[in-house]
């Protein structure tokens, strides 16, 4: 799952492929997993860390084994957050994860607690956590600070020199990670993160957990359910990774979906020609976008926004249409007024990678490159990505280079976990039909693999992360499930269908391009967009 600066999440690559057998450490029996976790469960000491927006927020840390095969060996530290329950009777801990891999979950806990109906949130201890390597957890990875500093080489390797330059960057990142974190990288993976989640459960003294995950967090939750099915009380997965495409094929499927969403943005701009003055023909507007890209490849705006950076600016629009007004105004300012300052401002506010982003990308690559095998022959990457580019050029090569360090990763790889499961209580799944980061097929596949699960579909929706974002129909199903465990049942692929959230309206024609993204529909949706960000 790739993330961009605005979200630092990454494009989740998930293709439908054949199920791979679980790796030895992931597919072991639960008794074996339990044996690896037999050390006395640490106790969590919560401290007040409330804010004006989250006055009851608490924070803590928990030490866990770096290597669960050596539970008394080297320890690492996980950062935790909690909004405690207020109801007389608790339904236990609700662990939440925003995706990535590499996303910080500390701020997601207060968001979820404040966004759920008050009477529902009151029944849970909402637990956020930074997975190993992320954010406030220690050690926090940062393989190569400033790796995304502008101006990067053009992502489209139209000349041997450009391909050589991009390859050198990818190799240098993989080498830097291997040198700096040689002893840590073999243990930054989904299975290890899942075992951390069970350490959190034990430290909380809970016999079972409830779990709510977005994006890559859906794969994390499904793997937890596979390894510890008897520890799952309720499971909510929103914007679902196709677990049969981990991870190379998933990224390629993502490219086609992002190209489609980029075309949807062009069509939206055409609808509002009176505001943006870019024309009424989406194909011609798209041609203007690629002309802008070509011009920036030759002369970056402000010495900062070249072709690759332009792609970074527009990537978040594929994650959430709340960015569309900002992107459209920035695009129009450049085409109609030769305004390069608007592009620089958009880059700084939407796409620039800071230290947190460097950390997120370091964990993203560490997990994805370790979780599954990637082609080691660059000829395979070249062949596959040129084939994608011919049909879906928008993000094909940008996404390829984002994941390219995996071709040179210094650790051995695991095999993806077969998450098929018939031992769970009812599970609730949410998926938008036009989601680009986690294409629709992922939700359908997960629904098939988790026996007894229910799939709620947002018909025509294209945003990533659809619950707690202003869609009352979706949120009603979520609230009902968290209250009493009841899920909808239907006769088709979907068990329930909700209408999509309305697209945003343009900003007034006289208004300058805003410096920050504008909300799509409701403040709550905007809040989630800020936490999930845009990823790859």
Phi, psi and omega in degrees: 000113183268146177236147175260182184302316183299336182227345187042052178243268159163168183278125183284122182260116180212117182246151175281119179219190179284148179289133177265151177292151180289149177293163183306315183286338180267330186264004180295159179295160181297327179299323179291320177297319180297321180299327181285349184239028188279356177297148182304130183295130177290154177262142181265130176254111183272140177236150179292134175215033186296156177235176177300323180279334183223073187295336182264006184297140177234154181229155180198174174224159182216129177273135179224161179292138171297316181240112183290348172285345178230072189299339179259009180276210183303136180252148172239172186239132175256137175267134184234154170226156181210136165251108187289154179291155178238350179287154179303326181238130182263147173265009175097187181284142173243100178283136182234146180217134184269355178108207184128252356298150182117359181277138176280133181258002185297319181277346180289328180301307178293330177296311180298316182298325181274342184266333174291156172307140187305319183290338177278310181301327183298340184272356186233149162271106183275119188248119171259155178206147170269114179302165182307133179090349189257138165053245183276350175288153184233137359285146176262126186282142171207087189295315185211086181307138179079015183302328182260013179302139178282158002260129179276163175300150175308130183294329180280112185280067185286348175228156176303326181295319179293318178297318180298318181294317179292322177296319180298321178297313182297316179297320182295325179291313179299318180295319180297318178297316181295325180283315186283328186231041183306319184276349185257322187306323181296353183238016174256094184201170184295317182298318178296320178296324178295319178294328173298320179299322179287332173295322176298315179303313181297317181294331176283348182073026184259131177291332180217161174240156164259148185219140181222110184232144175253148168057232176306332178300340176287323176291318178302315180293321180292324178290321175302315181297329179288316183282328185227059185300326181285353180262001183263124177261307174220148186220120178241125180236123185238125181065084203262129173292135173286110186288352181266004181239023185286119351237341186299310182294327180299318180297321180294318177297327178298322182302317179296321182290322179291324177298320178296319180291326177296321176294327177295322176297317179299320179294324178294319178297320179298326180295333184243048179299331180296336178267313191261344175056039179248003179109173182247001180254111183303322181294321179289326176293318177298322177298323177294325178296315180291331174293321176298317179299314181298320180294320181289333176295328180275321183218095181301140179294126178060020184065018186229324186252097173264197183297316181294320179292326176299317177300320179298322180296318186272347178303315180303333177297337175282335179278322186206126183286358172297340177278346189302315180301318178297314182295318181296317180293322178294315178301311182295323180297322180288312185290316187273331187235005182054036184273100178277337180297325179296322178295317180297317179297318179296320179298313182298324186268337185245324194242339186296138181264124177258192182299324177297321178293320176301318178296313181299318180292323179298320178286321177306306181295319182300318181287309185293322181289335180271326186297327189207162180282145177237152176303132178264348178266115183298338178301325179293316177300314182300313181298311184293318186281331172293324178296319177295315184302324180298331182254330186218078190283342192308306184240007189306302185280328176301315179292323179299313180291331177298325182261353187302331176305336180294339177289343185232019189294140188276355180256160173291154182257155175265185172249143179302150179278131172283107188273003179309135190207130177238015186249017187254155168290176179307135181244142182247124182245143177233136181207134173269143185292333184246022176300130181271320184291321176230089185305155188310323183302332178299317178294320179296317181294315179297322178301319180290324185281332180262096184300131179085002178284161177238136183250123175254124186249135170266103185290121179083356180286142181239001181278159182252118188089091194249342175275156182057034181232018175103001178263105187298326181295312178298315185293332177294317178297320179296313182297319179298315181296315181290337179282311188226003177081005182277138180237155177287154177229128179231181183258343182261199177299318178266141177272340175203148181232133177243148175291151182288154172294142183297145174294157180289164173260154179290160173285158178305144185301331183274352184276137177290158178303127182293152182279344178229154180302144180265147182297145182285309183219313185220158182301323181296320178296322179295323180297317179294322180301323180291331180276313181285327182062199178246138183230184172235000000 
